[in-house]
């Protein structure tokens, strides 16, 4: 008698399967394994931001040499500039929370974000493990990348990202919101792409702060981190 065995189909985690398109906008995010804290203090936030600055700022004319990791050597061999994606990735908005991060970016070529994110998270994991005397994976899985398909999603996603500290003051966490409010001017954060949809930064402020995260879900539910 033939014995039939049924196997449950295992579905991939949300937004693990990625659609790469050139000249397109993406929501990139990840969180700590078992939802653990990935930024334990101000220094951790500062280090992650310093990596973003290094990766996304133009290369100085006299760039000091530094040790290159194995992963970065791999990307360099593939023709990517080591630790610099200034010509490949445009950062529109970001927010760093204790156990996760959000980045809204535009990639120029087909798989720019793949190399950018793998290098960024591998490098930060190496720092974090050494700094906090641990080993093993820091993030729960590979980074998530979801394609932004409409202008409505694009605008509302920026609000969702900046509302992450809600109901705390929105500037209580490291984020691009202060750049949008003209409280600082970070050269590697490109706010104009969003601000151009509003008459003034104040109009954008009202748009963000009049919203609530749970009200945004119908528009961008497929684009965001599961709770």
SULQUIDA-V638792 format. One line per field, one symbol per residue. ss: DSSP state (H for helix, E for strand, L for the rest). phi: phi as a letter, one per 40 degrees, with the letter a starting at -180 (. if undefined). burial: # if it has 16 or more other C-alpha atoms within 10 Angstrom, else .. A space follows every 50 residues. Layout:
# SULQUIDA-V638792
ss->???
phi->???
burial->???
This chain:
# SULQUIDA-V638792
ss->LLLLLLLLLLLLLLLLLLLLLLLEEEEEEEEEHHHLLLLLLHHHHHHHHH HHHHHHLLLLLLLLLLLLLHHHHHHHHLLLLLLLLLLLEEEEEEEEELLE EEEEEEELLLLHHHHHHHHHHHHHHHHHHHHLLLLLLLELLLLEEEELLL HHHHHHHHHHHHLLLLLLLLLLLLELHHHHLLLLLLLLLLLHHHHLLLLL HHHHHHHHHLLLHHHHHHHHHHHLLLL
phi->.cccbbbcccccddgccbbcbcfbcbcbaabcdfgccbbcacccdccdcc cccccbcdcccbcccacbcccccdcccchcccgabdcbbbccaaabbdba abbbbbbcbcbdcccdcccccccccccccccbfbagcbccacdcbbcccb cccdcccccdcccdcdccdcccbcaccccccgcabcccbbccdcdccbca dcccdccccccbdcccddcbdcbbccc
burial->..............#....#....########....###....##..#.. ###.###..............#..#....#######.############# ########...##.###.########.#.........##..#######.. ..#############....##.#########......####..##..... #..##..#...........#..###..
